[in-house]
Amino acid sequence: MIRSMQATDIPDILSLLHWMDAAPEREVFAPDSRDPRELHLECEDGLCLVEEDDDGVRAYCALSPFRDGLVLEGPISEGGHMGALLARAAQHTDGQPVYAFSARDNLPVRAALEGAGFAPLHSTAFYSAPLDRIARKAQVPPGYRTTDSLPVAEYRALYRAAEDAWAGRLDWTPEQYAAHFADDTVGLVALWRDNQPVGFAELEYSPDDARADVTYLAVHPAERGQGLGRVLLALAAAEAQARPELRTLRVRAHDHLHAARALYAREGFTHCRSIVTYLLEGEEEA
């Protein structure tokens, strides 16, 4: 039976989440929260569905606001139980596009998503390396300087010039921009030549995982071919190394970013996981 989630389902859903966490190949987009109260609050903001049998909850998925539409959390299931759950969720999209994220090696979930009409958009590969190995190469080239912040106008201009991949950030108000970089888990290293910013590396810190993520690496197209990507990568590692609890630097690249992937390989990063992004197209208005 498929129905909306209830508070009494939370122990079973947490068991599914921990089962998923136990093996990287099972990874799908899932609630960040592993706290029962917070998980229940998350589901109050969107649609959460479960499938149960006599043994309890066997599968879970949810829909939440995301970008220009919705994002699918899950589906999480120890075996099967996904097709009907996805079909039920698709009835609650109100014609909006729905994004879903699954580990490349999670073949059962990928098959279920494609069977429900989701189409793969691209894959994102993640690479990691010891933080100290990358940080020891940090050196600001002659004629350049660094800052740990950028004015919002310069940030937007560089972001737009480098690759307009996260277009939602271009719509941030100055207050949203300031709030984002005021977060203690977010960092920035900007590289300048004279009074012109030529690139930046944006960081997110995960102390519980002893890891720093380079979430975005931007070099202005007119400045490419000079090794500034490598410079920014090392400077970002040095910035993260100031936090003694961090040990690993992780980077990412979509499948079409061949230059970025080549850079990470040259700098000694090793591939650790790949995520496939799926999209269920929304219905066009008549």
Secondary structure as GFF3:
##gff-version 3
##sequence-region A 1 286
A	DSSP	beta_strand	2	4	.	.	.	ID=ss1
A	DSSP	three_ten_helix	7	9	.	.	.	ID=ss2
A	DSSP	alpha_helix	10	21	.	.	.	ID=ss3
A	DSSP	three_ten_helix	24	26	.	.	.	ID=ss4
A	DSSP	alpha_helix	36	44	.	.	.	ID=ss5
A	DSSP	beta_strand	47	53	.	.	.	ID=ss6
A	DSSP	beta_strand	56	66	.	.	.	ID=ss7
A	DSSP	beta_strand	69	77	.	.	.	ID=ss8
A	DSSP	alpha_helix	83	90	.	.	.	ID=ss9
A	DSSP	beta_strand	98	103	.	.	.	ID=ss10
A	DSSP	alpha_helix	107	115	.	.	.	ID=ss11
A	DSSP	beta_strand	119	130	.	.	.	ID=ss12
A	DSSP	alpha_helix	131	135	.	.	.	ID=ss13
A	DSSP	beta_strand	144	147	.	.	.	ID=ss14
A	DSSP	alpha_helix	152	162	.	.	.	ID=ss15
A	DSSP	three_ten_helix	167	171	.	.	.	ID=ss16
A	DSSP	alpha_helix	174	182	.	.	.	ID=ss17
A	DSSP	beta_strand	186	193	.	.	.	ID=ss18
A	DSSP	beta_strand	196	206	.	.	.	ID=ss19
A	DSSP	three_ten_helix	207	209	.	.	.	ID=ss20
A	DSSP	beta_strand	211	219	.	.	.	ID=ss21
A	DSSP	three_ten_helix	221	223	.	.	.	ID=ss22
A	DSSP	alpha_helix	228	241	.	.	.	ID=ss23
A	DSSP	beta_strand	248	254	.	.	.	ID=ss24
A	DSSP	alpha_helix	258	266	.	.	.	ID=ss25
A	DSSP	beta_strand	270	280	.	.	.	ID=ss26
###
